[in-house]
Amino acid sequence: MALRAFVSADQAAGSARAMLEGGERLSRLWRYVFAQLLDDYTSVLCHAGTEAASRMWAQAPSSTGDSRVDAAFAAMAEHLARRDGWGVPSWARLPQREAWPWWFVTDLTGLHAQAMVESPSSFRRRGVFITSGALERT
């Protein structure tokens, strides 16, 4: 799969939807959509500033057809907003942006307990569980 730069969370949601429709595993979706979106956001933040980076999240991402993925978009929006000092978008607070069933991003069940502890609160509250390394980009 070729990686491409995302200019918005909605564009990333479109890629996620296409991957899901193609039968892709959720763990691969995290790596190819959420990691790329985080990289693109970080690039915009570093080169154009907070206001430009926050605009990537201004429009609510369209539904991917999977509540777990939709919840992850909301969780990431809230996490980045709080971390970087911009307002959490109102769409990220909607109750339908919660994962059911819960989504443990890692396929390694031995790491699920660790993910429950390490997930930032914006992810935990929505039923999306990640290990601390899931948001680290080098």
N, C-alpha and C positions, 0 to 999 in steps of 0.2 A: 504494500500500500504506500503510495506516495504521500509524503507529508506536505501540507500547504499551510500558508499563513492565514490565520483567521483575523478578520477585522471586527468581529462581534461575536458575542455568545450565541446569538441566533444563528449565525452562519455555522458555528461549531455544532449546534443542535441539529442542523440539517445534515451534517456529516454523520453525527451519531445515529440519527434516524435511518440513514442509508445503510450504515453498518449493521444495525439491528435487523433491518429488513433483509439484509444479505446473510443473516444467521451468525453474525460474528459474536464471539464470547464477550461478556461484559468486561472481563479483565483486560482484554485487548483494546476494547473501546476506551477504557481509562487511559491506557498508554498512548493511543493514537489521537484521541480527541482532547481529553482533559490536560494531558501533559503538554500537547502542542498549544492549546489555548493559554495555559499558564506561561509558556515561553513567550508567546506573542504579546500577552498582557505585560509581562516583565520588560520586554523590549520597548513597547510603547511608553511604559512608565519611565524607563531610564532615558529615553530619547526625546519624548514629547511632554512628559510630566503627568501629574496625578489627574488633572481634569481630562486630558485626552484618554488616558487609560480607563478612567471610570466610564467614559462614553461607550466603551466596548460592552458594557453591561446595562446600559440605559434601557434598551428595548428588551422586553421579556422574550427569552428563547421560546420558540414554538415547541409544542410537545413532541417528544421523541417516540411516544407510544409506550414508554416504560417509566413507571413512577419513580423507580430507583435512579434512573439517569436524570430525570427532571429534577428530582430532589438534590442531586449532586450539583447541578448548575446553580440552584439557589444557595446551597451551602457554600460553594466556592465564591459566589458573589458576595455573600455576607462576610466570609472570612477575609477576602481581599479588601473589602470596604473598611472593615474595622482595623485591619493591619495597616492600611495605607492612608487612612484618614479621609475617606469620602463617604457620602451617605449611602446606606444600604438601600438598594432599589425596592420600591413597594412590592413589586411582583415576587421578590424573593421571600416575602413574609406570608405569602398565601398558604393556607392550610393544605391545599392540594399538592404542594411542593414537598411532600413527605414520602419516603420510600416505604412501600409495602409489597412484598416482604422486605425486611432490612437487607441492605446490600453491604456485604463485606467485600471490598474491592479486590483483596488478594484471594486467589484460589487456594492458598495454603491454609487449611483449617486450623493448623497449629498456631497461626498468627492471629486468629480472630480475637482471642482474649486481649492480646497486646493492642490490637486495633481499637477495641472498645475503650481502653485506657488512654491511648495516645491521640485519638481523633479530636480535633478542635471542636469546641462546643457547637459551632454552627453546623458541623457535619453530624455529630452525635444526636442533636435534637431532631434531625430529619431522618434518622435511621440509616445513615451512610457512614461506614466505618473504614478508616484508613490508618495505616501506620504512619509514624512521624516522617518517614522518608518519602511518602507519596507526594508531598508538596515541595520537596527539596529539589532544586534544579541547579545543575553545575555547568 
